[in-house]
Amino acid sequence: MESRELERYRGVFTKVPGDPSRWRRWERMGHRWVLDYLRRQGGLPISLVCRGGEKVFPRYFQLLAPGGRLTFRGSLEGVHYTFLGKRGNLSPRQAFEKAEMRRGETVLIYYGSDWNSKVDPVGMEAIESALDLGGIPVVAVATEEQGHFVKKRWVGQLAGVFSLEEMAGEVKSFDWPSSMPVLPDPASQFRECREALALYQERTVHPFRNWALTRLGREVLPETGFDLVFERSGQDTLGISIHLIRPGTGRVVYGEEMAGRRYSFYAPQLWMNQRQIIMPSAIIMGKAPVPEGELSTDVEQLARRLEPVGIR
Protein backbone atom coordinates (compact mmCIF):
# COMPACT_ATOMS: atom_id res chain seq x y z
CA MET A 1 0.00 0.00 0.00
CA GLU A 2 1.49 3.34 -1.10
CA SER A 3 1.82 6.30 1.28
CA ARG A 4 -0.73 8.30 -0.70
CA GLU A 5 -3.24 5.50 -0.22
CA LEU A 6 -2.63 5.51 3.53
CA GLU A 7 -3.78 9.13 3.66
CA ARG A 8 -7.38 7.94 3.40
CA TYR A 9 -7.01 6.48 6.90
CA ARG A 10 -5.57 9.58 8.55
CA GLY A 11 -7.17 10.12 11.96
CA VAL A 12 -8.80 6.67 12.02
CA PHE A 13 -6.61 5.05 14.67
CA THR A 14 -7.54 6.81 17.90
CA LYS A 15 -9.26 5.94 21.15
CA VAL A 16 -13.03 6.36 21.26
CA PRO A 17 -13.57 9.97 22.43
CA GLY A 18 -15.20 10.57 25.77
CA ASP A 19 -17.78 13.01 24.38
CA PRO A 20 -20.95 11.05 23.42
CA SER A 21 -21.71 13.52 20.63
CA ARG A 22 -18.58 12.31 18.82
CA TRP A 23 -19.18 8.57 19.05
CA ARG A 24 -21.18 8.23 15.84
CA ARG A 25 -18.65 10.20 13.82
CA TRP A 26 -15.79 8.16 15.28
CA GLU A 27 -17.55 4.96 14.24
CA ARG A 28 -18.19 6.26 10.73
CA MET A 29 -14.51 7.15 10.34
CA GLY A 30 -13.64 3.47 10.64
CA HIS A 31 -16.19 2.24 8.08
CA ARG A 32 -13.88 2.81 5.09
CA TRP A 33 -11.13 0.78 6.72
CA VAL A 34 -13.56 -2.03 7.56
CA LEU A 35 -15.01 -2.05 4.03
CA ASP A 36 -11.54 -2.07 2.49
CA TYR A 37 -10.59 -5.07 4.63
CA LEU A 38 -13.86 -6.80 3.76
CA ARG A 39 -13.29 -6.27 0.05
CA ARG A 40 -9.67 -7.42 0.27
CA GLN A 41 -10.24 -10.50 2.44
CA GLY A 42 -13.77 -11.46 1.47
CA GLY A 43 -15.06 -11.44 5.03
CA LEU A 44 -14.54 -10.06 8.53
CA PRO A 45 -12.28 -11.92 10.99
CA ILE A 46 -13.86 -14.10 13.65
CA SER A 47 -10.66 -14.16 15.76
CA LEU A 48 -8.03 -11.46 16.21
CA VAL A 49 -5.01 -10.90 18.41
CA CYS A 50 -4.20 -7.23 19.03
CA ARG A 51 -0.80 -6.03 20.18
CA GLY A 52 -1.09 -2.46 18.94
CA GLY A 53 -2.09 -0.52 22.05
CA GLU A 54 -4.96 1.78 22.98
CA LYS A 55 -5.18 3.60 19.63
CA VAL A 56 -5.49 0.41 17.58
CA PHE A 57 -7.54 -1.75 19.95
CA PRO A 58 -10.93 -0.04 19.33
CA ARG A 59 -10.61 -0.46 15.55
CA TYR A 60 -9.76 -4.14 15.96
CA PHE A 61 -12.97 -4.51 17.93
CA GLN A 62 -14.94 -2.63 15.28
CA LEU A 63 -13.50 -4.92 12.59
CA LEU A 64 -14.43 -8.12 14.43
CA ALA A 65 -17.22 -10.21 12.88
CA PRO A 66 -20.42 -10.77 14.91
CA GLY A 67 -19.81 -13.52 17.42
CA GLY A 68 -16.05 -13.00 17.19
CA ARG A 69 -13.29 -13.12 19.77
CA LEU A 70 -10.65 -10.45 20.32
CA THR A 71 -7.59 -11.36 22.36
CA PHE A 72 -4.95 -8.80 23.22
CA ARG A 73 -1.52 -8.77 24.77
CA GLY A 74 0.19 -6.06 26.73
CA SER A 75 1.52 -3.04 24.88
CA LEU A 76 3.68 -0.08 25.82
CA GLU A 77 1.37 2.13 23.76
CA GLY A 78 -1.04 3.12 26.52
CA VAL A 79 -3.19 1.29 29.06
CA HIS A 80 -6.56 3.08 28.84
CA TYR A 81 -8.55 0.92 26.40
CA THR A 82 -11.89 1.92 24.87
CA PHE A 83 -14.36 0.45 22.39
CA LEU A 84 -17.87 0.97 21.02
CA GLY A 85 -20.33 -1.84 21.65
CA LYS A 86 -21.77 -4.06 18.92
CA ARG A 87 -25.39 -4.90 18.15
CA GLY A 88 -27.01 -7.85 19.89
CA ASN A 89 -28.82 -8.77 23.09
CA LEU A 90 -29.35 -11.75 25.34
CA SER A 91 -31.63 -12.39 28.27
CA PRO A 92 -29.77 -12.47 31.60
CA ARG A 93 -30.11 -16.26 31.70
CA GLN A 94 -28.71 -16.58 28.17
CA ALA A 95 -25.85 -14.28 29.13
CA PHE A 96 -25.02 -16.40 32.18
CA GLU A 97 -25.21 -19.56 30.09
CA LYS A 98 -22.90 -18.08 27.46
CA ALA A 99 -20.45 -17.36 30.28
CA GLU A 100 -20.85 -21.01 31.40
CA MET A 101 -21.96 -20.03 34.87
CA ARG A 102 -21.78 -22.96 37.27
CA ARG A 103 -23.61 -23.79 40.49
CA GLY A 104 -21.92 -22.23 43.50
CA GLU A 105 -20.27 -19.39 41.59
CA THR A 106 -20.49 -15.88 43.00
CA VAL A 107 -21.94 -13.04 40.94
CA LEU A 108 -22.16 -9.29 41.47
CA ILE A 109 -25.29 -7.87 39.83
CA TYR A 110 -25.77 -4.17 39.10
CA TYR A 111 -29.37 -3.20 39.77
CA GLY A 112 -31.19 0.09 39.24
CA SER A 113 -29.53 1.89 36.35
CA ASP A 114 -32.47 4.29 36.56
CA TRP A 115 -31.97 6.02 39.91
CA ASN A 116 -35.58 7.27 39.86
CA SER A 117 -37.21 3.84 39.89
CA LYS A 118 -36.98 1.03 42.42
CA VAL A 119 -38.14 -1.50 39.82
CA ASP A 120 -35.50 -2.68 37.33
CA PRO A 121 -36.94 -5.47 35.13
CA VAL A 122 -33.58 -6.56 33.70
CA GLY A 123 -31.95 -6.44 37.10
CA MET A 124 -34.79 -8.49 38.59
CA GLU A 125 -34.47 -11.07 35.82
CA ALA A 126 -30.71 -11.25 36.39
CA ILE A 127 -31.21 -11.97 40.09
CA GLU A 128 -33.80 -14.67 39.38
CA SER A 129 -31.62 -16.26 36.69
CA ALA A 130 -28.54 -16.28 38.91
CA LEU A 131 -30.51 -17.97 41.70
CA ASP A 132 -32.07 -20.50 39.30
CA LEU A 133 -28.59 -21.46 38.06
CA GLY A 134 -27.34 -21.97 41.60
CA GLY A 135 -25.32 -18.77 41.81
CA ILE A 136 -24.53 -16.77 44.94
CA PRO A 137 -25.61 -13.18 44.15
CA VAL A 138 -24.53 -9.90 45.69
CA VAL A 139 -26.56 -6.96 44.41
CA ALA A 140 -25.23 -3.43 44.01
CA VAL A 141 -28.07 -0.90 43.76
CA ALA A 142 -28.02 2.82 43.10
CA THR A 143 -30.32 4.06 45.88
CA GLU A 144 -31.30 2.97 49.36
CA GLU A 145 -34.93 2.75 48.23
CA GLN A 146 -33.91 0.20 45.60
CA GLY A 147 -31.93 -1.66 48.26
CA HIS A 148 -34.98 -1.92 50.55
CA PHE A 149 -37.06 -3.21 47.62
CA VAL A 150 -34.50 -5.87 46.65
CA LYS A 151 -33.99 -7.06 50.22
CA LYS A 152 -37.73 -7.39 50.76
CA ARG A 153 -38.32 -9.13 47.41
CA TRP A 154 -35.57 -11.76 47.91
CA VAL A 155 -35.52 -12.22 51.68
CA GLY A 156 -32.82 -14.67 52.71
CA GLN A 157 -31.82 -15.55 49.14
CA LEU A 158 -29.01 -13.08 48.51
CA ALA A 159 -25.49 -12.98 49.94
CA GLY A 160 -25.78 -9.22 50.28
CA VAL A 161 -27.23 -5.94 49.03
CA PHE A 162 -25.60 -2.49 49.22
CA SER A 163 -26.19 0.88 47.62
CA LEU A 164 -24.02 3.60 46.13
CA GLU A 165 -26.09 6.09 48.12
CA GLU A 166 -25.15 4.33 51.35
CA MET A 167 -21.47 4.21 50.37
CA ALA A 168 -21.40 7.91 49.53
CA GLY A 169 -22.62 8.66 53.06
CA GLU A 170 -20.22 6.34 54.87
CA VAL A 171 -17.02 6.13 52.81
CA LYS A 172 -14.82 9.21 52.95
CA SER A 173 -13.98 10.71 49.53
CA PHE A 174 -15.91 7.99 47.67
CA ASP A 175 -16.37 8.88 44.00
CA TRP A 176 -18.52 7.21 41.32
CA PRO A 177 -17.43 8.66 37.94
CA SER A 178 -19.49 8.28 34.76
CA SER A 179 -16.60 6.33 33.20
CA MET A 180 -13.02 5.39 33.88
CA PRO A 181 -10.84 8.53 33.87
CA VAL A 182 -8.51 8.99 30.93
CA LEU A 183 -4.98 7.95 31.86
CA PRO A 184 -1.88 9.74 30.56
CA ASP A 185 0.38 7.69 28.28
CA PRO A 186 2.71 5.74 30.62
CA ALA A 187 5.46 5.73 27.96
CA SER A 188 5.87 9.52 28.17
CA GLN A 189 4.08 10.40 31.44
CA PHE A 190 4.66 7.43 33.70
CA ARG A 191 4.38 9.30 37.01
CA GLU A 192 1.23 11.15 35.96
CA CYS A 193 -0.34 7.89 34.76
CA ARG A 194 0.51 6.12 38.01
CA GLU A 195 -0.92 8.97 40.09
CA ALA A 196 -4.16 9.16 38.10
CA LEU A 197 -4.63 5.39 38.37
CA ALA A 198 -3.87 5.39 42.09
CA LEU A 199 -6.49 8.10 42.70
CA TYR A 200 -9.12 6.16 40.72
CA GLN A 201 -8.38 3.00 42.68
CA GLU A 202 -8.30 4.77 46.04
CA ARG A 203 -11.54 6.73 45.62
CA THR A 204 -13.61 4.31 43.51
CA VAL A 205 -12.32 0.81 42.80
CA HIS A 206 -11.03 -0.28 46.20
CA PRO A 207 -13.94 1.02 48.32
CA PHE A 208 -16.51 -0.54 45.97
CA ARG A 209 -14.60 -3.82 45.74
CA ASN A 210 -14.24 -4.02 49.53
CA TRP A 211 -17.93 -3.38 50.14
CA ALA A 212 -18.95 -5.94 47.53
CA LEU A 213 -16.61 -8.73 48.67
CA THR A 214 -17.29 -8.32 52.39
CA ARG A 215 -20.94 -9.20 51.62
CA LEU A 216 -19.62 -12.67 50.76
CA GLY A 217 -17.91 -12.89 54.15
CA ARG A 218 -14.52 -13.33 52.51
CA GLU A 219 -11.20 -11.70 53.20
CA VAL A 220 -10.39 -9.06 50.61
CA LEU A 221 -7.15 -10.14 48.94
CA PRO A 222 -5.73 -9.60 45.42
CA GLU A 223 -6.59 -13.17 44.45
CA THR A 224 -10.17 -13.05 45.75
CA GLY A 225 -13.06 -11.81 43.68
CA PHE A 226 -16.39 -12.66 42.10
CA ASP A 227 -16.65 -15.35 39.48
CA LEU A 228 -18.93 -13.14 37.41
CA VAL A 229 -20.20 -9.58 37.24
CA PHE A 230 -23.49 -8.90 35.46
CA GLU A 231 -22.83 -5.52 33.83
CA ARG A 232 -25.33 -3.03 32.41
CA SER A 233 -25.02 -1.57 28.94
CA GLY A 234 -26.31 1.87 29.93
CA GLN A 235 -23.32 2.61 32.17
CA ASP A 236 -19.56 2.60 31.72
CA THR A 237 -18.42 0.88 34.90
CA LEU A 238 -16.37 -1.77 33.10
CA GLY A 239 -13.16 -0.28 34.51
CA ILE A 240 -14.48 -1.07 38.00
CA SER A 241 -15.99 -4.45 37.19
CA ILE A 242 -12.76 -5.91 35.83
CA HIS A 243 -11.19 -5.33 39.26
CA LEU A 244 -14.02 -7.27 40.93
CA ILE A 245 -13.56 -10.64 39.22
CA ARG A 246 -11.12 -13.45 39.94
CA PRO A 247 -7.83 -13.64 38.05
CA GLY A 248 -7.76 -16.41 35.47
CA THR A 249 -11.44 -17.39 35.52
CA GLY A 250 -13.39 -14.17 36.14
CA ARG A 251 -15.93 -12.98 33.57
CA VAL A 252 -17.73 -9.67 33.12
CA VAL A 253 -21.05 -10.44 31.38
CA TYR A 254 -23.35 -8.19 29.34
CA GLY A 255 -26.80 -9.07 28.01
CA GLU A 256 -28.39 -5.79 26.94
CA GLU A 257 -27.92 -3.93 23.65
CA MET A 258 -24.51 -2.23 23.60
CA ALA A 259 -24.37 -0.76 20.08
CA GLY A 260 -23.12 2.80 19.78
CA ARG A 261 -22.05 3.16 23.43
CA ARG A 262 -18.49 3.65 24.67
CA TYR A 263 -16.85 1.40 27.27
CA SER A 264 -13.43 1.78 28.89
CA PHE A 265 -11.10 -0.26 31.09
CA TYR A 266 -7.55 -0.52 32.43
CA ALA A 267 -5.91 -2.98 30.05
CA PRO A 268 -3.36 -4.69 32.37
CA GLN A 269 -6.14 -5.84 34.71
CA LEU A 270 -7.59 -7.83 31.82
CA TRP A 271 -4.59 -9.17 29.93
CA MET A 272 -2.24 -9.86 32.85
CA ASN A 273 -4.93 -11.71 34.82
CA GLN A 274 -6.52 -13.41 31.79
CA ARG A 275 -10.02 -12.20 32.56
CA GLN A 276 -12.86 -12.05 30.01
CA ILE A 277 -15.55 -9.63 28.85
CA ILE A 278 -18.45 -11.64 27.44
CA MET A 279 -20.99 -9.71 25.35
CA PRO A 280 -23.96 -10.77 23.18
CA SER A 281 -21.97 -10.40 19.95
CA ALA A 282 -18.30 -10.58 20.96
CA ILE A 283 -15.79 -11.69 23.57
CA ILE A 284 -12.67 -9.82 24.69
CA MET A 285 -9.98 -11.93 26.34
CA GLY A 286 -6.73 -10.99 27.97
CA LYS A 287 -3.50 -12.67 26.84
CA ALA A 288 -3.63 -14.99 23.85
CA PRO A 289 -4.02 -18.65 24.92
CA VAL A 290 -2.44 -19.95 21.68
CA PRO A 291 1.09 -19.61 20.31
CA GLU A 292 1.80 -16.30 18.65
CA GLY A 293 1.22 -16.39 14.92
CA GLU A 294 -1.43 -19.11 15.01
CA LEU A 295 -4.16 -16.55 14.36
CA SER A 296 -4.25 -14.39 11.23
CA THR A 297 -1.95 -11.37 11.39
CA ASP A 298 -3.22 -9.66 8.22
CA VAL A 299 -5.05 -6.96 10.14
CA GLU A 300 -2.17 -6.36 12.52
CA GLN A 301 0.29 -5.89 9.68
CA LEU A 302 -2.07 -3.43 8.01
CA ALA A 303 -2.67 -1.50 11.22
CA ARG A 304 1.04 -1.20 11.93
CA ARG A 305 1.47 0.60 8.63
CA LEU A 306 -1.59 2.78 9.13
CA GLU A 307 -1.19 3.73 12.77
CA PRO A 308 1.67 6.24 12.32
CA VAL A 309 -0.51 8.08 9.83
CA GLY A 310 -3.63 7.88 11.94
CA ILE A 311 -2.26 9.24 15.22
CA ARG A 312 -0.28 12.29 14.13
SULTABEL-V438800 format. One record per backbone hydrogen bond with DSSP energy under -1.0 kcal/mol. NH is the residue of the N-H (numbers start at 0). CO is the residue of the C=O. E is the energy in kcal/mol with one decimal. If there is no record, write none. Layout:
BEGIN
nh=NH co=CO e=E
nh=NH co=CO e=E
END
This chain:
BEGIN
nh=5 co=1 e=-1.4
nh=7 co=4 e=-1.1
nh=8 co=5 e=-2.0
nh=9 co=6 e=-1.7
nh=11 co=8 e=-2.2
nh=13 co=11 e=-1.5
nh=21 co=18 e=-2.2
nh=22 co=19 e=-1.2
nh=25 co=21 e=-2.3
nh=26 co=22 e=-2.3
nh=27 co=23 e=-2.3
nh=28 co=24 e=-2.1
nh=30 co=27 e=-1.3
nh=33 co=29 e=-2.2
nh=34 co=30 e=-3.0
nh=35 co=31 e=-2.6
nh=36 co=32 e=-2.1
nh=37 co=33 e=-2.6
nh=38 co=34 e=-2.6
nh=39 co=35 e=-2.1
nh=40 co=36 e=-3.0
nh=41 co=37 e=-2.2
nh=47 co=68 e=-2.0
nh=49 co=70 e=-2.7
nh=53 co=76 e=-2.0
nh=56 co=52 e=-2.5
nh=59 co=55 e=-1.8
nh=60 co=56 e=-2.1
nh=61 co=57 e=-1.8
nh=62 co=58 e=-2.1
nh=63 co=59 e=-1.3
nh=64 co=44 e=-3.0
nh=66 co=280 e=-3.0
nh=67 co=64 e=-2.1
nh=68 co=45 e=-2.7
nh=69 co=282 e=-3.0
nh=70 co=47 e=-3.0
nh=71 co=284 e=-1.8
nh=72 co=49 e=-2.0
nh=77 co=75 e=-1.3
nh=80 co=264 e=-2.3
nh=82 co=262 e=-1.7
nh=84 co=260 e=-2.5
nh=89 co=254 e=-3.4
nh=94 co=90 e=-2.7
nh=95 co=91 e=-2.5
nh=96 co=92 e=-2.5
nh=97 co=93 e=-2.5
nh=98 co=94 e=-1.6
nh=99 co=96 e=-1.4
nh=100 co=95 e=-2.3
nh=103 co=133 e=-3.1
nh=104 co=101 e=-1.9
nh=106 co=135 e=-2.1
nh=107 co=227 e=-2.2
nh=108 co=137 e=-2.7
nh=109 co=229 e=-1.7
nh=110 co=139 e=-2.9
nh=116 co=113 e=-1.6
nh=123 co=119 e=-3.0
nh=124 co=120 e=-2.3
nh=125 co=121 e=-2.3
nh=126 co=122 e=-2.1
nh=127 co=123 e=-2.4
nh=128 co=124 e=-2.6
nh=129 co=125 e=-2.4
nh=130 co=126 e=-2.2
nh=131 co=127 e=-2.6
nh=132 co=128 e=-1.9
nh=133 co=130 e=-1.5
nh=134 co=129 e=-3.2
nh=135 co=104 e=-2.7
nh=137 co=106 e=-2.5
nh=138 co=159 e=-2.6
nh=139 co=108 e=-2.7
nh=140 co=161 e=-2.7
nh=146 co=142 e=-1.9
nh=147 co=143 e=-2.4
nh=148 co=144 e=-2.0
nh=149 co=145 e=-2.6
nh=150 co=146 e=-2.5
nh=151 co=147 e=-2.1
nh=152 co=148 e=-2.3
nh=153 co=149 e=-2.2
nh=156 co=153 e=-2.0
nh=158 co=136 e=-2.6
nh=161 co=138 e=-2.0
nh=163 co=140 e=-2.0
nh=164 co=141 e=-1.4
nh=166 co=162 e=-2.0
nh=167 co=163 e=-2.6
nh=168 co=164 e=-1.2
nh=169 co=165 e=-1.2
nh=170 co=166 e=-3.3
nh=173 co=170 e=-1.5
nh=174 co=202 e=-2.3
nh=188 co=184 e=-3.0
nh=192 co=188 e=-2.5
nh=193 co=189 e=-2.6
nh=194 co=190 e=-2.4
nh=195 co=191 e=-2.3
nh=196 co=192 e=-2.3
nh=197 co=193 e=-2.4
nh=198 co=194 e=-2.1
nh=199 co=195 e=-1.9
nh=200 co=196 e=-2.4
nh=201 co=197 e=-2.6
nh=202 co=198 e=-2.5
nh=203 co=199 e=-1.7
nh=204 co=199 e=-1.7
nh=205 co=200 e=-2.9
nh=207 co=203 e=-1.9
nh=208 co=204 e=-2.8
nh=209 co=205 e=-2.7
nh=210 co=206 e=-2.3
nh=211 co=207 e=-2.4
nh=212 co=208 e=-2.7
nh=213 co=209 e=-2.2
nh=215 co=212 e=-1.4
nh=216 co=213 e=-1.2
nh=217 co=212 e=-1.2
nh=223 co=220 e=-1.2
nh=225 co=243 e=-3.0
nh=227 co=105 e=-1.8
nh=228 co=250 e=-1.7
nh=229 co=107 e=-3.1
nh=230 co=252 e=-2.7
nh=234 co=231 e=-1.3
nh=239 co=236 e=-1.0
nh=240 co=236 e=-2.4
nh=241 co=237 e=-2.3
nh=242 co=239 e=-1.0
nh=243 co=240 e=-1.3
nh=245 co=225 e=-2.4
nh=247 co=272 e=-3.8
nh=249 co=245 e=-1.8
nh=250 co=226 e=-2.1
nh=251 co=275 e=-2.7
nh=252 co=228 e=-3.3
nh=253 co=277 e=-2.6
nh=259 co=84 e=-1.3
nh=260 co=257 e=-1.8
nh=262 co=82 e=-2.3
nh=264 co=80 e=-2.2
nh=266 co=78 e=-2.9
nh=268 co=265 e=-1.1
nh=269 co=266 e=-1.5
nh=270 co=266 e=-2.3
nh=271 co=267 e=-1.8
nh=274 co=269 e=-1.8
nh=275 co=249 e=-1.7
nh=276 co=283 e=-2.6
nh=277 co=251 e=-3.3
nh=278 co=281 e=-2.7
nh=282 co=67 e=-1.7
nh=283 co=276 e=-2.4
nh=284 co=69 e=-2.7
nh=285 co=274 e=-1.8
nh=286 co=71 e=-2.8
nh=293 co=290 e=-1.9
nh=300 co=296 e=-2.5
nh=301 co=297 e=-1.9
nh=302 co=298 e=-2.9
nh=303 co=299 e=-2.3
nh=304 co=300 e=-1.1
nh=305 co=301 e=-1.7
nh=306 co=302 e=-3.1
nh=308 co=305 e=-1.1
nh=309 co=305 e=-2.3
nh=310 co=306 e=-1.6
END
